[in-house]
């Protein structure tokens, strides 16, 4: 019984309130992948602030096979955007790591999202901006984000919305269905999100919202990932001297 219209309107007001308190007149800076999350986040910011205060940043790593979706989104919304190819930056880091160091596959996969977040903050600081986090509840629930990469930002409109709910809001906002229903790909190893996770977002969303799940093995997998990745959503542990 998700009331997409009510939640969308409340989210738009929340974004306006955030900017009133944390940067009146500032711009929203959104990393644009062409997927549903960045599309809905950008569209929410446009409705809240006006298209003239939303800046999209496309960040391919070399050639991006689905970058047409990102162009479709910025053209549909009519927002200003920049294209920053991060390949040289990513290669520069990898090529300058110590030769004797064993570089894991996960290390290689997580460098691009961290470079992208550095890029977003570079654009943001040069345009009096605030960086929009584009994660959703379903991804955060199982840690499907890169710490200090796509997991961060200055404000997050969708952190308590599941994938299904984000898509419902995307349809309500009038986004092209090619973007709302685009099969989510992690952009790191070329697999779909659901291939990597080992379960569907529909199953995950139902479990999050109702506690119901039909497969005990998938329940165990979700619970294990949720527990192991909670640290991504918490402030870093800090030592506090005794008084």
DOZANU-542550 format. One record per residue (C-alpha): residue number from 1; residue in one letter; x, y, z. Coordinates in nm, 2 decimals. Layout:
<pt NUM 'a' <X Y Z>>;
...
This chain:
<pt 1 'x' <0.00 0.00 0.00>>;
<pt 2 'x' <0.28 0.24 -0.09>>;
<pt 3 'x' <0.15 0.59 -0.14>>;
<pt 4 'x' <0.39 0.71 -0.40>>;
<pt 5 'x' <0.23 1.06 -0.44>>;
<pt 6 'x' <0.24 1.14 -0.07>>;
<pt 7 'x' <0.60 1.01 -0.03>>;
<pt 8 'x' <0.72 1.20 -0.34>>;
<pt 9 'x' <0.57 1.52 -0.22>>;
<pt 10 'x' <0.71 1.48 0.13>>;
<pt 11 'x' <1.06 1.40 -0.02>>;
<pt 12 'x' <1.04 1.71 -0.24>>;
<pt 13 'x' <0.96 1.93 0.06>>;
<pt 14 'x' <1.24 1.76 0.26>>;
<pt 15 'x' <1.49 1.85 -0.01>>;
<pt 16 'x' <1.38 2.21 -0.01>>;
<pt 17 'x' <1.40 2.22 0.37>>;
<pt 18 'x' <1.75 2.07 0.35>>;
<pt 19 'x' <1.87 2.34 0.11>>;
<pt 20 'x' <1.70 2.62 0.31>>;
<pt 21 'x' <1.90 2.51 0.62>>;
<pt 22 'x' <2.22 2.39 0.46>>;
<pt 23 'x' <2.28 2.61 0.17>>;
<pt 24 'x' <2.01 2.85 0.05>>;
<pt 25 'x' <2.07 2.91 -0.32>>;
<pt 26 'x' <2.31 2.62 -0.35>>;
<pt 27 'x' <2.29 2.36 -0.64>>;
<pt 28 'x' <2.22 1.99 -0.62>>;
<pt 29 'x' <2.50 1.79 -0.78>>;
<pt 30 'x' <2.40 1.44 -0.89>>;
<pt 31 'x' <2.61 1.17 -1.04>>;
<pt 32 'x' <2.42 1.04 -1.35>>;
<pt 33 'x' <2.46 0.68 -1.44>>;
<pt 34 'x' <2.14 0.64 -1.64>>;
<pt 35 'x' <1.99 0.40 -1.39>>;
<pt 36 'x' <1.67 0.44 -1.19>>;
<pt 37 'x' <1.84 0.57 -0.88>>;
<pt 38 'x' <2.03 0.86 -1.03>>;
<pt 39 'x' <1.73 0.93 -1.26>>;
<pt 40 'x' <1.48 0.95 -0.97>>;
<pt 41 'x' <1.72 1.14 -0.74>>;
<pt 42 'x' <1.78 1.40 -1.01>>;
<pt 43 'x' <1.41 1.43 -1.10>>;
<pt 44 'x' <1.33 1.49 -0.73>>;
<pt 45 'x' <1.59 1.76 -0.71>>;
<pt 46 'x' <1.45 1.93 -1.02>>;
<pt 47 'x' <1.10 1.93 -0.87>>;
<pt 48 'x' <1.23 2.06 -0.54>>;
<pt 49 'x' <1.47 2.32 -0.66>>;
<pt 50 'x' <1.41 2.39 -1.03>>;
<pt 51 'x' <1.62 2.26 -1.32>>;
<pt 52 'x' <1.85 2.56 -1.31>>;
<pt 53 'x' <1.98 2.45 -0.97>>;
<pt 54 'x' <2.05 2.08 -1.06>>;
<pt 55 'x' <2.38 1.98 -1.21>>;
<pt 56 'x' <2.44 1.63 -1.35>>;
<pt 57 'x' <2.78 1.47 -1.38>>;
<pt 58 'x' <2.83 1.18 -1.62>>;
<pt 59 'x' <3.15 0.98 -1.53>>;
<pt 60 'x' <3.23 0.70 -1.77>>;
<pt 61 'x' <3.54 0.50 -1.73>>;
<pt 62 'x' <3.67 0.49 -2.08>>;
<pt 63 'x' <3.38 0.36 -2.30>>;
<pt 64 'x' <3.04 0.32 -2.12>>;
<pt 65 'x' <2.81 0.10 -2.32>>;
<pt 66 'x' <2.49 0.24 -2.17>>;
<pt 67 'x' <2.59 0.61 -2.15>>;
<pt 68 'x' <2.30 0.69 -2.39>>;
<pt 69 'x' <2.07 0.64 -2.09>>;
<pt 70 'x' <2.25 0.90 -1.89>>;
<pt 71 'x' <2.22 1.15 -2.18>>;
<pt 72 'x' <1.85 1.06 -2.21>>;
<pt 73 'x' <1.80 1.16 -1.85>>;
<pt 74 'x' <1.98 1.49 -1.85>>;
<pt 75 'x' <1.81 1.59 -2.18>>;
<pt 76 'x' <1.47 1.48 -2.05>>;
<pt 77 'x' <1.51 1.69 -1.73>>;
<pt 78 'x' <1.68 1.98 -1.92>>;
<pt 79 'x' <1.96 2.02 -1.66>>;
<pt 80 'x' <2.31 2.14 -1.70>>;
<pt 81 'x' <2.56 1.86 -1.70>>;
<pt 82 'x' <2.93 1.78 -1.73>>;
<pt 83 'x' <3.10 1.47 -1.87>>;
<pt 84 'x' <3.42 1.37 -1.68>>;
<pt 85 'x' <3.59 1.06 -1.80>>;
<pt 86 'x' <3.76 0.90 -1.50>>;
<pt 87 'x' <3.97 0.64 -1.68>>;
<pt 88 'x' <4.30 0.83 -1.66>>;
<pt 89 'x' <4.25 0.89 -1.28>>;
<pt 90 'x' <4.16 0.53 -1.21>>;
<pt 91 'x' <4.45 0.40 -1.42>>;
<pt 92 'x' <4.68 0.65 -1.25>>;
<pt 93 'x' <4.60 0.51 -0.91>>;
<pt 94 'x' <4.63 0.15 -1.01>>;
<pt 95 'x' <4.95 0.20 -1.21>>;
<pt 96 'x' <5.11 0.38 -0.92>>;
<pt 97 'x' <5.03 0.13 -0.65>>;
<pt 98 'x' <5.35 -0.05 -0.52>>;
<pt 99 'x' <5.44 -0.32 -0.77>>;
<pt 100 'x' <5.51 -0.56 -0.48>>;
<pt 101 'x' <5.16 -0.52 -0.34>>;
<pt 102 'x' <4.90 -0.78 -0.42>>;
<pt 103 'x' <4.60 -0.59 -0.56>>;
<pt 104 'x' <4.28 -0.77 -0.51>>;
<pt 105 'x' <3.99 -0.78 -0.76>>;
<pt 106 'x' <3.77 -0.60 -0.50>>;
<pt 107 'x' <4.03 -0.32 -0.47>>;
<pt 108 'x' <4.02 -0.27 -0.85>>;
<pt 109 'x' <3.64 -0.27 -0.85>>;
<pt 110 'x' <3.60 -0.01 -0.57>>;
<pt 111 'x' <3.85 0.25 -0.70>>;
<pt 112 'x' <3.62 0.39 -0.97>>;
<pt 113 'x' <3.32 0.47 -0.74>>;
<pt 114 'x' <3.56 0.64 -0.50>>;
<pt 115 'x' <3.71 0.84 -0.79>>;
<pt 116 'x' <3.36 0.93 -0.90>>;
<pt 117 'x' <3.27 1.07 -0.56>>;
<pt 118 'x' <3.59 1.28 -0.56>>;
<pt 119 'x' <3.48 1.41 -0.90>>;
<pt 120 'x' <3.14 1.50 -0.77>>;
<pt 121 'x' <3.28 1.69 -0.48>>;
<pt 122 'x' <3.52 1.87 -0.72>>;
<pt 123 'x' <3.22 1.98 -0.93>>;
<pt 124 'x' <3.02 2.06 -0.62>>;
<pt 125 'x' <3.28 2.29 -0.46>>;
<pt 126 'x' <3.32 2.48 -0.79>>;
<pt 127 'x' <2.95 2.53 -0.82>>;
<pt 128 'x' <2.84 2.61 -0.47>>;
<pt 129 'x' <2.68 2.27 -0.46>>;
<pt 130 'x' <2.56 1.99 -0.23>>;
<pt 131 'x' <2.62 1.63 -0.35>>;
<pt 132 'x' <2.32 1.40 -0.37>>;
<pt 133 'x' <2.35 1.05 -0.25>>;
<pt 134 'x' <2.16 0.82 -0.48>>;
<pt 135 'x' <2.15 0.49 -0.27>>;
<pt 136 'x' <1.82 0.33 -0.18>>;
<pt 137 'x' <1.71 0.12 0.12>>;
<pt 138 'x' <1.73 -0.22 -0.06>>;
<pt 139 'x' <2.09 -0.17 -0.17>>;
<pt 140 'x' <2.19 -0.02 0.17>>;
<pt 141 'x' <2.03 -0.31 0.35>>;
<pt 142 'x' <2.27 -0.56 0.20>>;
<pt 143 'x' <2.57 -0.33 0.17>>;
<pt 144 'x' <2.55 -0.30 -0.20>>;
<pt 145 'x' <2.75 0.02 -0.22>>;
<pt 146 'x' <3.11 0.13 -0.20>>;
<pt 147 'x' <3.22 0.29 0.13>>;
<pt 148 'x' <3.34 0.65 0.06>>;
<pt 149 'x' <3.22 0.60 -0.29>>;
<pt 150 'x' <2.85 0.59 -0.39>>;
<pt 151 'x' <2.75 0.54 -0.02>>;
<pt 152 'x' <2.82 0.90 0.08>>;
<pt 153 'x' <2.70 1.25 -0.01>>;
<pt 154 'x' <2.56 1.56 0.16>>;
<pt 155 'x' <2.19 1.46 0.15>>;
<pt 156 'x' <2.01 1.14 0.07>>;
<pt 157 'x' <1.65 1.15 -0.06>>;
<pt 158 'x' <1.60 0.77 -0.11>>;
<pt 159 'x' <1.78 0.60 0.18>>;
<pt 160 'x' <1.45 0.48 0.33>>;
<pt 161 'x' <1.29 0.38 0.00>>;
<pt 162 'x' <1.31 0.03 -0.15>>;
<pt 163 'x' <1.38 -0.04 -0.51>>;
<pt 164 'x' <1.01 -0.10 -0.58>>;
<pt 165 'x' <0.92 0.23 -0.42>>;
<pt 166 'x' <1.19 0.43 -0.60>>;
<pt 167 'x' <1.05 0.29 -0.93>>;
<pt 168 'x' <0.70 0.39 -0.84>>;
<pt 169 'x' <0.81 0.74 -0.77>>;
<pt 170 'x' <1.00 0.75 -1.10>>;
<pt 171 'x' <0.69 0.66 -1.29>>;
<pt 172 'x' <0.49 0.93 -1.10>>;
<pt 173 'x' <0.76 1.19 -1.19>>;
<pt 174 'x' <0.71 1.10 -1.56>>;
<pt 175 'x' <1.06 0.96 -1.62>>;
<pt 176 'x' <1.10 0.75 -1.94>>;
<pt 177 'x' <1.02 0.39 -1.86>>;
<pt 178 'x' <1.35 0.29 -2.02>>;
<pt 179 'x' <1.53 0.45 -1.72>>;
<pt 180 'x' <1.28 0.35 -1.45>>;
<pt 181 'x' <1.28 -0.02 -1.55>>;
<pt 182 'x' <1.64 -0.04 -1.67>>;
<pt 183 'x' <1.80 -0.36 -1.55>>;
<pt 184 'x' <2.04 -0.25 -1.27>>;
<pt 185 'x' <2.41 -0.32 -1.35>>;
<pt 186 'x' <2.67 -0.25 -1.08>>;
<pt 187 'x' <2.91 -0.08 -1.33>>;
<pt 188 'x' <3.20 -0.25 -1.17>>;
<pt 189 'x' <3.22 -0.61 -1.29>>;
<pt 190 'x' <2.95 -0.60 -1.57>>;
<pt 191 'x' <2.70 -0.83 -1.39>>;
<pt 192 'x' <2.35 -0.73 -1.29>>;
<pt 193 'x' <2.28 -0.64 -0.93>>;
<pt 194 'x' <2.06 -0.95 -0.89>>;
<pt 195 'x' <2.33 -1.18 -1.04>>;
<pt 196 'x' <2.58 -1.05 -0.78>>;
<pt 197 'x' <2.34 -1.06 -0.49>>;
<pt 198 'x' <2.20 -1.41 -0.56>>;
<pt 199 'x' <1.83 -1.29 -0.51>>;
<pt 200 'x' <1.59 -1.05 -0.67>>;
<pt 201 'x' <1.51 -0.70 -0.55>>;
<pt 202 'x' <1.14 -0.81 -0.54>>;
<pt 203 'x' <1.23 -1.08 -0.28>>;
<pt 204 'x' <1.45 -0.84 -0.08>>;
<pt 205 'x' <1.19 -0.56 -0.08>>;
<pt 206 'x' <0.92 -0.79 0.04>>;
<pt 207 'x' <1.14 -0.92 0.32>>;
<pt 208 'x' <1.24 -0.57 0.42>>;
<pt 209 'x' <0.88 -0.44 0.43>>;
<pt 210 'x' <0.69 -0.74 0.56>>;
<pt 211 'x' <0.94 -0.98 0.71>>;
<pt 212 'x' <0.81 -1.25 0.48>>;
<pt 213 'x' <1.03 -1.47 0.26>>;
<pt 214 'x' <0.98 -1.81 0.11>>;
<pt 215 'x' <1.33 -1.94 0.08>>;
<pt 216 'x' <1.53 -2.00 0.40>>;
<pt 217 'x' <1.86 -2.00 0.22>>;
<pt 218 'x' <1.79 -1.66 0.07>>;
<pt 219 'x' <1.68 -1.53 0.41>>;
<pt 220 'x' <2.01 -1.65 0.56>>;
<pt 221 'x' <2.20 -1.48 0.28>>;
<pt 222 'x' <2.02 -1.15 0.32>>;
<pt 223 'x' <2.06 -1.15 0.70>>;
<pt 224 'x' <2.43 -1.23 0.67>>;
<pt 225 'x' <2.49 -0.95 0.43>>;
<pt 226 'x' <2.28 -0.71 0.63>>;
<pt 227 'x' <2.47 -0.78 0.95>>;
<pt 228 'x' <2.82 -0.78 0.78>>;
<pt 229 'x' <2.76 -0.45 0.61>>;
<pt 230 'x' <2.59 -0.24 0.88>>;
<pt 231 'x' <2.93 -0.06 0.94>>;
<pt 232 'x' <2.88 0.11 0.60>>;
<pt 233 'x' <2.58 0.31 0.74>>;
<pt 234 'x' <2.74 0.41 1.07>>;
<pt 235 'x' <2.97 0.69 1.16>>;
<pt 236 'x' <3.33 0.58 1.19>>;
<pt 237 'x' <3.42 0.46 1.54>>;
<pt 238 'x' <3.59 0.74 1.73>>;
<pt 239 'x' <3.79 0.72 2.05>>;
<pt 240 'x' <3.65 0.95 2.32>>;
<pt 241 'x' <3.88 1.02 2.62>>;
<pt 242 'x' <3.73 0.97 2.96>>;
<pt 243 'x' <3.64 1.29 3.15>>;
